[in-house]
Every structure is written in structure tokens, then in C-alpha cells.
């Protein structure tokens, strides 16, 4: 291969990858909340999850994007691991559409005549459109660039018969099959796109540069190589993300081993379906589909066991309360899912903060050991920092709801951090000495009981969703009880029933309690506004 051919080849791959990225990103943004609702409604059974995964992956033309979205749905609590695994199986089926596009359109259509109008119309929508029209324009541009890249690849293979001379040197048999499987995996690993590796493979086979068995082995390798994207995404990711990625890897390995073990028979079946005179690109598209179907058939009976096994593993992050359980890069890439994940994480943070508040209210002495409260406060600080950093990584894509929700999420974090700080201060406050007279016990106990009721109404970790009206009602009742207790304390102090030092300490305690309850109420109100309506799953 000379330098000109290499540059053309590399440029064709670059255009192909750019087109795939533009098309996938544009379609995801254009879909907006529809993608979330579609998956929520289409995963009531594992079979429906399989179908929806295949359909959506075929539409967005990226199995990696679908895997990332699925990880986000699991992190955001919208899908169970079992439902997610069904979607993953379907995503691997849906990605075979790329092979069919390359096989059918790539060699039977004037690609420039198809690509250039798409780029022109798409750019017009991208520049002049509004809202989702911009995203659809971007997707259409990506569609055109996708075919331009494919056209350049075709040209690069013309007269470059020596590019895959390794096929002849490797001989026949398992050695050559294994070698080209590794080549397919490495190509996908380097390009981070199985679709691009498949396009290269199908184009090379159609140009006569690759014998059919070697090309089929590269298709298998591309399927294995695509798991690298999911594996890289799980570095430092949440436990649910790692479980989903492990399921993706397991499926592709099972499909690859099953395909390689039955390679001659699958190729024979592909020829039978296409007709023995079918072009190599069509045969490989059929083979690719058969390979992934075989993977589904092999692994489907063991899905429940896989779910149970994965649930038992990758739980070390979940055991550390200071580590976010729902936030990672995969979720941040999809704005609506990022908000769902923030609701879950800040809700978990709020539960810890309110637990601290209850402990502080029941503390009997300032001389007690507050090591546990300090540890909880550090945990809340760590979660708050992670949540705020996460909001800065979320790209709203111009979605006004996301733009409004992100500042609210930061407010919620700050309110719960304040609850934790106030709870620690309250627990450390010295109790009055001597103790207040008996007639003050009733209003002070009423204040503590009412504070507990407000914290219960504001608790985001209960089964019932937060109710802003209920929080407001409880907060209003607390304020009345607080004013009554304060009036009784001032009355007792003015009559000499309570020493000045004890009066000041008691007033400080109830004031601190009031501030803590107010911050908890604010956190609950904003979190209730932030939380989406639960989808029917």
C-alpha cells in the first residue's frame, strides 16, 4: 500500500466515524424524552426488551450508544438488570443493520448522489432549524457523511490488492481464522467502532481482497472488539454500569465462540439464504445477523443465572456509602438520564443527612461520642462534591428542562450539606445545666416530635414520593410549635424560672433545630420538583 492509498483509506474511515457520530448524537437528541419513555414501556418482558433494544439500536446506528444509554437507565433506576440484559442482546442484533446498509446501498447505489443532498439538506436544518430540527439536521448530515466515507473506502481498496496479503500467508484452517478474528478485534479496538471495522471488512471482501472465511472471522472479531468501548466506560463507573458491561462482554464472547465453532455451517447457511451466487457483502451481512442470532439462542436460557451471578458481583462500590451509586460518565452523556440519576443520588444523600438530623435530635449529651456523626458528615460532603462535579459534566444540549433542573440539583445538594452540618453542631451543643423546669418539658418535647414529623415528610428515601404540599403543611405546623416553645422559654426566663445561661443554651438549641428542619424542607421541596413522574415499567 502506498502513502496515497493509506491516506485515502484513513480519511475514509475518519469520514465514516464522523458520520456515525453525527448521526447517532443527532438522533439521540432528537428523540429526547421519547427514548426514555419508549424503553420504559417496552421492557415489561425480556422478549420485549430484546425487540426494543434491536429496534432502537437500528435507528440510532450505534450499539455503543445504546449500551451507554442502557447503563444510564440502570443507574437512574429506570431499568432492572434483567431488563437491561434483554436490551443488550437486542442491541447486538440491531447493530447488524450497518452491515446490511453497507451491503445493499454501498455497492448498488451512487453514494455521492445519495450523500451530497443529505449533507446539503441536513446543514440547512442544522443552521436554520430550532429545537429538535437542529438535531435532525445534524443526523441527516451524519447520514450523508457516513456514505461519503463509505465511498472513499471503496476507492481506497481499488488497486490495493496487497493490503490483506496476510490472508495468503496465513494458509488455511484454524490459524487463518484465528488470525483474522484477532485482526477484526484490533481494528474495532483502534477505531472504537465495530461499524467502521465491519464497513472495512465488507468493502475489502467485495473488492476481492479477502476470502469469505477470513472476512467472516473479521466480522466475529469486530463483535468481540466492540466490547472494549463498554469496558473502558466502566473504569471508575458504578456497580450497575459494570454489571451491564459484563453482560455485554459475556454475550459477545458466547456469540463469538459459538460462531467460530460452527463457522463452515453458518457460511453455508448464509449462501443458501442469499443464493450461491450472492455477492460477498450480502453473504457477510447475512452471516453477521446469523452470528448474533446464534449468540442470543445460546445465552438466552441462562439469562436468569447470569442476572443472579452479576447481582452478587461488582458490589464493592455499593458497600462504600461515600462513593456515588448512580453517577458516572455514561449517565452524564444523556441529559435526561443524568437528571434521573441526580435525583436518586441526591435522594440517597438526603436520606443520610436526615438520619444525622434524627440522631442529633435524640442526643442526650454533648459529651457523647460523635465519631459516627462526623463520619456521616464527611460521607455527605463527599457525595455533595461528586454530585456538583457531575452536574458540570452534563451537556444539556439546549434542553430547557435540563437547563432548569441542573441548578435545582445543586440547590438540593447544598441544602442537605447544610442539614448535615447543622446536625453535627446540634449534637455538639451542651445541654443546659441545671435542666429546664418540668413545665417546659411538654412544649420542648412537642417541638422535637414535630421536627421528627417534618423530617419524615421530607425524607426522600421512603417508598412514597415526596409531596411538596405535605412538606409545606408539616413545616407550617412546626413553625407554630416552635413559636410556642420559644415563647414558653422566654416567659420562663423572664420569671427567673430558668437561669440566663440555660435560657441562652435552650434558645440556641431550638433555633438550631429550626434551621436544620428548614434546610431539610427546602431540600425535599426542590427534590420533589426535580424528580420526574415515575414511568410505567
C-alpha angles and dihedrals in degrees: 000000000000124000094260092054091047093051091048091049093049091046091051091053090047092052091046092051092045091052092049092050095048092046094047096044093045094050092047092053093043090052090053113162090350089081090053093049094044093054092043091055098036099056102066088117131026091242091055089047089054091052095045091048091053094045097047093044089051089052098047092037096221127096089187091057089049092050091050091049091049091051087051092051091051092047090049091053094243096116134036120228090253092055091045092053090054089053091049091054089050093047090059089053093046093053090065087077088079089062090051092049091051092044097047106030099025095065105023102045136065094249097197091052087055098039105045097056089047091053092046096048092041094052090050090055092043093053102035102027129098133217112339091000088074091053092047090050090052090050091051091050088051090051091055095044088048090061093042089056090049090051091051090049090053090052093047091056093051107103093000097106092143094063093093098031085134087079091071095042094053093062123209134307134039094335093063093042091051093046094052092044088058091046091053091049093048092049090053091045092052096043094036088221127095088193091061091047090049091049090053091047096048092045092050092049092048089051091055094247096116128046113233098252092051091048090049090052090052089052089054090048091050089055090052093044093054089069088071091075092057092043092052090048092057095060102119090355130138124277094253089053092052092049092052091048091049090053090050091052092046093052095050093046092050091047091048095049092046092048095048091048091053099030098128092048094046091050090048090051091048090053090048092052095045097037120255092270094054117132117259093246092057092046090052092048089053090045091051091053092046091049093055092043088054089051091054092048092049098047102032096084090054098048096107091051090048092052092049092048094048092048088059093052137059091035100125093100091050090057092059108075092196093063118082112252098195108030126088142127094273091059094045090059091068110054099203091048089048090059091049090051091048090053090054095044096045088045089055089047090050092051090055092047093050090048087057090049092054091048091051092050091053095044110124101192138023090219091066123111108274095178091112092052091048090053091050091049091053089049091053091048090052093049091047093052091048092049094050092047088050092054089055090057095052113101107205093200088219093300104152093206091054091045089055096042099053096064089046089054090054089050091053090051092051093048093052092046087054091050090054093048093048092047091054091048091048092051090052095049113111115242117240117269120233095034119248116270118270095256089065094055094082099054092041092050090047089053092051092046092049091049089054090052092051091049089051091052090048097045110119094193097069122102093248117078117249113272115206092198091053090049091050092049093050091045091052092051091048092052091054092049089047093053091049092050092047091050091051091050093049091047091051091048094049090052094050093247090122126040115242093246092052091045092054092047093049093047089050091050096051091043090052090048090051093051091048092050092047091054091049090051092050091050091050094048095051093042090052089052091046097049115093121229108272112260121227107254 
